[in-house]
């Protein structure tokens, strides 16, 4: 299996397709590269003429953190991992396709290295690692508290994460799956959506995921001035039912210079799971014209 070495981790990636342009993908928390591959989005993009490389973030999927070393669970280190993977693959410029937590790192990479990007696709995400409607409001002119302590009960989250994946899914379904999975039961095929979600979740170590969350989600600052410097073509895409990221996505659309803002009717946070065909078609169309 293909891995590349980084400080504190060995990162897994998988590739499909033979296109002349490469798309590197990043996923959200608790997920892994299978968010794009298991759902068929990666294969569809490959069939559209691209080489697609799905990477597992630190603490997720098949990537391995090195005991005794800093696991690097912060946005700037993960942004650096993107460039390191591109270097490992001998890529000069590439497309970057991201989701949720991976999108936060992708936007940070674009702030620093937009000249390396042919395009950036940001699905269901924002530029602050702690998304907030208050600080995403266009009228907000104040400062951003730092450092920020994530507003969740870490022991309770840890206890939930240590349950079997099947039990996590059961509890999520009984509790309406908020905020990330709330639209799965409204899908035309909810059983498929939940089955795929369970399969993808099962690929990660929940202890690592909890530790990742404690260190990653600490920054309320969307870095508006830096967003305005991103010059590559951008697609900001989210489901209309993804309540957590509606305003953060609107903020991206207001401030990134070359941007398309697509809101998908009737969908939630898990676009690749909920509508793999439509998601792949929208992204492929954007990539072909970028």
Phi and psi in degrees as a GROMACS rama.xvg file:
@    title "Ramachandran Plot"
@    xaxis  label "Phi"
@    yaxis  label "Psi"
@TYPE xy
-78.2957  125.704  UNK-2
-130.075  157.874  UNK-3
-135.211  150.959  UNK-4
-88.7895  136.224  UNK-5
-137.537  159.221  UNK-6
-55.1701  121.345  UNK-7
83.7019  -2.47126  UNK-8
-161.045  155.507  UNK-9
-113.068  118.43  UNK-10
-102.601  131.94  UNK-11
-89.2517  143.538  UNK-12
-145.395  158.514  UNK-13
-138.073  148.056  UNK-14
-129.227  147.2  UNK-15
-144.291  144.21  UNK-16
96.7574  162.611  UNK-17
-128.643  21.7059  UNK-18
-66.8344  159.68  UNK-19
-74.701  -21.9568  UNK-20
-108.755  138.839  UNK-21
-104.727  139.822  UNK-22
-112.42  116.299  UNK-23
-92.3689  132.121  UNK-24
-113.396  148.298  UNK-25
-129.723  150.82  UNK-26
-115.63  -178.014  UNK-27
-95.7121  176.143  UNK-28
-62.1918  145.869  UNK-29
72.0904  -13.3946  UNK-30
-93.3541  -163.106  UNK-31
-160.867  -170.546  UNK-32
-58.3141  -19.5126  UNK-33
-64.9831  -16.0693  UNK-34
-56.0633  -36.7024  UNK-35
-92.918  -36.1658  UNK-36
-82.7403  -45.6928  UNK-37
-63.6048  -31.779  UNK-38
-80.567  -9.78988  UNK-39
89.3556  -0.362725  UNK-40
-66.0198  -43.0411  UNK-41
-59.4904  -45.4527  UNK-42
-63.8097  -39.2527  UNK-43
-64.6447  -39.9355  UNK-44
-67.4432  -37.1349  UNK-45
-62.6928  -41.7276  UNK-46
-65.2854  -22.7061  UNK-47
-83.5829  -1.60847  UNK-48
110.132  14.7485  UNK-49
-113.636  152.225  UNK-50
-88.5741  129.62  UNK-51
-118.577  126.898  UNK-52
-119.454  111.839  UNK-53
-95.75  120.891  UNK-54
-107.4  139.741  UNK-55
-88.6946  123.875  UNK-56
-62.1394  160.201  UNK-57
-52.2481  135.363  UNK-58
78.3315  7.31451  UNK-59
-132.722  150.623  UNK-60
56.5029  -129.886  UNK-61
-94.6351  -1.03763  UNK-62
-68.9521  149.688  UNK-63
-123.34  125.853  UNK-64
-88.3574  146.005  UNK-65
-92.1934  118.971  UNK-66
-56.3097  138.641  UNK-67
85.5103  -6.63971  UNK-68
-112.525  159.266  UNK-69
-62.5243  119.17  UNK-70
-71.3661  -11.5961  UNK-71
71.6069  38.8391  UNK-72
-84.9165  57.5934  UNK-73
-140.719  157.774  UNK-74
-63.28  -37.7026  UNK-75
-69.3999  -37.0053  UNK-76
-66.2668  -40.1791  UNK-77
-69.9956  -35.8723  UNK-78
-60.241  -40.3885  UNK-79
-64.1995  -32.2473  UNK-80
-61.5483  -33.7017  UNK-81
-61.8831  -50.772  UNK-82
-63.0143  -36.1348  UNK-83
-66.315  -38.6313  UNK-84
-64.9341  -43.3728  UNK-85
-59.9071  -40.9983  UNK-86
-65.0466  -42.7506  UNK-87
-59.1469  -35.0947  UNK-88
-89.2345  2.00106  UNK-89
60.8047  44.1585  UNK-90
-99.607  132.09  UNK-91
-81.9394  -61.9339  UNK-92
-123.356  153.589  UNK-93
-159.24  162.712  UNK-94
-86.2848  148.303  UNK-95
-125.171  120.204  UNK-96
-112.74  121.363  UNK-97
-132.234  160.465  UNK-98
-140.176  132.193  UNK-99
53.3036  -118.411  UNK-100
-58.7447  -41.7468  UNK-101
-61.1509  -31.0203  UNK-102
-67.3211  -34.5455  UNK-103
-62.0514  -43.3477  UNK-104
-68.9843  -38.3317  UNK-105
-62.7089  -40.6664  UNK-106
-66.0396  -37.4852  UNK-107
-64.8181  -39.9093  UNK-108
-61.8347  -43.8112  UNK-109
-64.3405  -35.1437  UNK-110
-59.582  -35.3851  UNK-111
-94.9822  -27.6151  UNK-112
-140.775  41.1271  UNK-113
-61.5344  -23.4063  UNK-114
-66.6185  -17.6646  UNK-115
-86.1546  -8.99178  UNK-116
-100.285  126.099  UNK-117
-68.7783  -40.3057  UNK-118
-161.725  164.826  UNK-119
-131.359  128.261  UNK-120
-112.784  121.539  UNK-121
-116.949  107.122  UNK-122
-106.155  129.429  UNK-123
49.7812  59.5028  UNK-124
-153.57  -179.453  UNK-125
-151.627  175.621  UNK-126
-92.4612  -14.3639  UNK-127
-91.1069  142.439  UNK-128
-78.2843  -10.7467  UNK-129
-119.26  87.2524  UNK-130
-62.0371  138.625  UNK-131
-145.759  130.204  UNK-132
-64.4776  -36.9814  UNK-133
-60.9591  -50.1119  UNK-134
-82.5996  -5.62277  UNK-135
-95.4615  -7.47532  UNK-136
-66.5975  135.761  UNK-137
-63.6245  -19.5407  UNK-138
-88.4542  -8.55926  UNK-139
-72.2739  128.693  UNK-140
-125.819  7.52517  UNK-141
-87.1598  -168.188  UNK-142
-90.2526  169.462  UNK-143
-113.198  121.328  UNK-144
-58.846  140.788  UNK-145
-153.451  140.115  UNK-146
-75.3519  158.496  UNK-147
-103.887  137.23  UNK-148
-99.4147  121.231  UNK-149
-53.9891  133.403  UNK-150
-84.27  54.8824  UNK-151
-139.903  157.848  UNK-152
-80.0429  101.145  UNK-153
-58.6651  -45.2492  UNK-154
-58.2014  -40.276  UNK-155
-65.5235  -41.3146  UNK-156
-62.9365  -42.4383  UNK-157
-63.7721  -42.0814  UNK-158
-61.5785  -41.6926  UNK-159
-63.7542  -43.0736  UNK-160
-65.4436  -25.9748  UNK-161
-83.2083  -6.0336  UNK-162
-68.3177  160.206  UNK-163
-61.3026  153.187  UNK-164
-60.2135  -39.3451  UNK-165
-60.1022  -39.5505  UNK-166
-71.3328  -36.9102  UNK-167
-58.6895  -45.2788  UNK-168
-63.3391  -42.4433  UNK-169
-60.4594  -46.9178  UNK-170
-65.4496  -38.4116  UNK-171
-64.0683  -40.7019  UNK-172
-67.5064  -38.5966  UNK-173
-71.6338  -27.84  UNK-174
-97.9692  14.6473  UNK-175
76.409  7.74212  UNK-176
62.7171  21.0932  UNK-177
-76.8635  147.904  UNK-178
-94.4923  -13.5403  UNK-179
-86.9698  -29.9092  UNK-180
-111.363  13.6116  UNK-181
-66.5174  -22.3331  UNK-182
-92.4569  -3.55986  UNK-183
-65.6448  -38.3282  UNK-184
-74.223  -13.8753  UNK-185
-90.7964  -3.09062  UNK-186
-69.8456  156.482  UNK-187
-65.2299  -23.468  UNK-188
-133.467  71.3148  UNK-189
-62.6939  -33.8086  UNK-190
-65.1397  -38.7719  UNK-191
-63.267  -44.6389  UNK-192
-59.6927  -46.7628  UNK-193
-68.2729  -37.4954  UNK-194
-63.5731  -45.5291  UNK-195
-63.9475  -42.2073  UNK-196
-59.6677  -44.6726  UNK-197
-62.2495  -43.2733  UNK-198
-61.7943  -41.5344  UNK-199
-71.083  -42.6662  UNK-200
-58.2629  -37.2709  UNK-201
-65.7761  -11.0336  UNK-202
-86.2915  -6.82815  UNK-203
-111.834  153.3  UNK-204
-85.6519  114.623  UNK-205
-62.994  -29.3415  UNK-206
-63.933  -43.5591  UNK-207
-65.4066  -38.4033  UNK-208
-63.7444  -42.7654  UNK-209
-62.8631  -44.3313  UNK-210
-63.6489  -39.5306  UNK-211
-55.2361  -50.0989  UNK-212
-61.1368  -36.7727  UNK-213
-62.9905  -29.8038  UNK-214
-99.3494  -25.4114  UNK-215
-85.4371  -43.3284  UNK-216
-89.8222  71.625  UNK-217
-128.791  0.682018  UNK-218
-121.169  114.416  UNK-219
-87.1913  -9.62771  UNK-220
-82.633  116.308  UNK-221
-77.5791  -5.09909  UNK-222
56.39  59.329  UNK-223
-60.6915  -44.6505  UNK-224
-59.6687  -35.7991  UNK-225
-74.0275  -35.3738  UNK-226
-59.1105  -37.9236  UNK-227
-66.8644  -13.7574  UNK-228
-92.8445  -5.52819  UNK-229
-77.6348  115.455  UNK-230
-103.806  -9.01735  UNK-231
-75.2609  160.422  UNK-232
-62.1296  139.443  UNK-233
-127.823  139.226  UNK-234
-116.109  119.534  UNK-235
-106.114  117.142  UNK-236
-134.502  136.002  UNK-237
-157.893  161.812  UNK-238
-78.9456  143.232  UNK-239
-64.9674  -19.3001  UNK-240
-93.5865  3.67626  UNK-241
-83.8211  79.6064  UNK-242
-59.667  -34.3288  UNK-243
-64.4512  -30.6797  UNK-244
-114.902  8.4007  UNK-245
-60.9819  -53.7526  UNK-246
-71.9656  -41.6782  UNK-247
-58.7221  -35.9846  UNK-248
-69.9796  -38.5391  UNK-249
-61.5066  -37.6683  UNK-250
-60.9821  -44.0406  UNK-251
-58.204  -46.0458  UNK-252
-65.3327  -29.7564  UNK-253
-72.4958  -33.0202  UNK-254
-112.631  -22.2431  UNK-255
-77.3199  130.061  UNK-256
-63.7548  -48.7141  UNK-257
-109.766  89.0046  UNK-258
-138.657  141.631  UNK-259
-111.66  135.302  UNK-260
-116.698  112.444  UNK-261
-116.838  123.342  UNK-262
-110.628  121.505  UNK-263
-92.8951  117.253  UNK-264
-63.9086  137.565  UNK-265
75.1138  6.60024  UNK-266
-114.411  160.496  UNK-267
-113.048  -141.917  UNK-268
-73.8665  -29.3424  UNK-269
-99.7601  65.7526  UNK-270
-57.4754  -43.6878  UNK-271
-66.4175  -29.8473  UNK-272
-80.3849  -44.7132  UNK-273
-72.5405  -37.5296  UNK-274
-145.524  69.9464  UNK-275
-60.6918  -39.3906  UNK-276
-68.18  -50.3912  UNK-277
-63.7398  -39.3528  UNK-278
-62.8387  -47.0372  UNK-279
-62.9776  -40.6893  UNK-280
-64.8752  -43.0985  UNK-281
-63.8429  -44.6122  UNK-282
-67.68  -44.4716  UNK-283
-60.5861  -42.0115  UNK-284
-61.3457  -41.7756  UNK-285
-65.5164  -46.539  UNK-286
-61.1016  -37.1544  UNK-287
-66.8601  -25.8519  UNK-288
-103.332  -2.46519  UNK-289
